Amino acid sequence: MRLFSLQLLLLNVRGPVSFEALKTFNSVVYQTCKAAALAHGLLESDDKWDRCLTEASIHAPSATSLRELFVYILTNCSPSEPHRLWNNHRERMSDDYFFEMHYQLPNNETELVPS
């Protein structure tokens, strides 16, 4: 993503004379090329995909359908931070695996990981 953001800036910012000038927008110097590209409007934030997954986790009938939505977002919408989306929603997307493992444990032990 870092190189992609740099490429976007190089293609769209006129006459940068340094990396600092390249990462400057409206007199604000951004720490990363990604942040500068977001400020220029060349990239979109993942907030709408995060809200979409949050809403779907409330209404989705199963974790499978939520995982399918996550895969759809990954393949068709190109989120800029897929790891953050996964970390925010991994518990709901994998809860069916948790319950399946719980019932397969001998004597229905309550902990999957020993303390």
Beta strands, then each sheet from edge to edge (+ up, - down):
strand 1: 24-25
strand 2: 28-29
sheet 1: 1+ 2-
end
